[in-house]
């Protein structure tokens, strides 16, 4: 059984549904810490340009989830869960006008999970 690198909470799915209604398809990029610490940034699909220095960790609720390669080296042993909480972040992520912000919860993979991880692209 393939172990996903990125999961999502039901609350985050609800926010994604609202954002899709307004913006269409979505994408995520895990920020490396510039404006709002290290937080997931949600964009309209194609609005953020990913490049050779980014890896795709998988898809979360139908949206691709990317991270910089060098940051991934630190996080590759962790499963990420996309969640949402009330409050306004200081980022460029499109959920901010809704009065919420996406956030990441993480946990280390178990040894047996490491053998069956979803490959990155």
C-alpha positions in Angstrom: 0.0 0.0 0.0 1.4 3.4 -1.0 1.9 5.8 1.8 0.9 9.4 0.9 3.3 12.2 1.8 0.6 14.8 2.1 -2.8 14.4 3.7 -5.7 16.9 4.3 -8.3 17.5 7.0 -12.0 17.8 6.3 -11.9 21.4 7.4 -9.2 22.2 4.9 -11.3 20.4 2.2 -14.2 22.7 3.0 -12.0 25.8 2.4 -10.6 24.3 -0.8 -14.2 23.8 -2.0 -15.0 27.5 -1.4 -11.8 28.6 -3.1 -12.4 26.3 -6.1 -15.9 27.9 -6.5 -14.3 31.3 -6.8 -10.9 30.6 -8.4 -11.1 27.3 -10.2 -8.4 24.6 -9.9 -5.9 25.1 -7.1 -2.2 24.3 -6.4 -0.1 24.5 -3.2 3.6 25.4 -2.6 5.1 24.9 0.8 6.8 28.3 1.5 10.4 28.2 2.6 10.0 30.9 5.2 10.0 34.3 3.4 6.9 36.2 4.4 4.9 33.9 6.7 7.4 31.5 8.1 7.1 28.1 6.6 3.5 27.8 5.6 1.6 26.2 2.7 0.6 28.8 0.1 -2.5 28.2 -2.0 -2.7 29.6 -5.5 -5.0 29.4 -8.5 -3.5 26.6 -10.6 -0.7 27.9 -12.7 -0.4 31.2 -10.8 2.8 30.2 -9.0 5.6 29.1 -11.3 7.3 25.9 -10.2 10.7 25.2 -11.6 13.5 22.7 -11.6 14.3 23.5 -8.0 10.8 22.3 -6.9 9.5 18.8 -6.3 5.9 17.6 -6.4 5.1 15.7 -3.2 1.7 14.5 -4.5 -1.8 15.8 -4.7 -4.0 16.9 -1.9 -7.8 16.8 -2.6 -7.0 17.1 -6.3 -4.5 19.9 -6.1 -0.7 19.4 -6.7 1.5 20.1 -3.7 5.0 21.3 -4.3 8.1 22.2 -2.2 11.6 23.4 -2.9 14.1 20.5 -3.3 16.4 21.8 -0.6 13.5 22.2 1.9 12.3 18.7 1.0 15.7 17.3 2.1 14.8 18.4 5.6 11.1 17.2 5.4 11.4 14.0 3.4 11.0 11.8 6.5 7.7 13.5 7.5 4.1 13.1 6.5 2.4 16.4 6.2 -1.2 17.1 6.9 -2.8 20.2 5.4 -5.1 21.9 7.9 -6.7 25.3 8.4 -7.3 27.5 11.4 -9.0 30.9 12.0 -6.8 33.9 11.7 -5.2 36.0 9.1 -1.7 35.1 7.9 0.6 37.6 6.3 1.1 35.6 3.1 0.0 35.8 -0.6 -2.1 32.6 -0.2 -5.7 33.0 -1.6 -7.5 31.8 1.5 -6.5 34.8 3.6 -9.6 37.0 2.6 -11.8 34.2 4.2 -10.3 34.9 7.6 -8.5 31.6 7.8 -5.0 30.3 6.9 -3.7 26.9 5.8 -1.1 25.3 8.0 0.9 22.1 8.1 1.0 19.5 10.8 3.7 16.9 10.5 4.8 13.6 11.9 7.8 11.3 11.3 7.1 8.3 9.1 7.3 4.9 10.7 10.1 2.7 9.5 7.7 0.4 7.7 6.1 3.4 5.9 9.4 4.6 4.5 9.5 1.5 2.2 6.2 2.4 0.6 6.3 6.2 0.2 4.6 7.9 -2.7 7.4 8.9 -5.1 8.1 12.6 -5.6 8.2 14.1 -9.1 
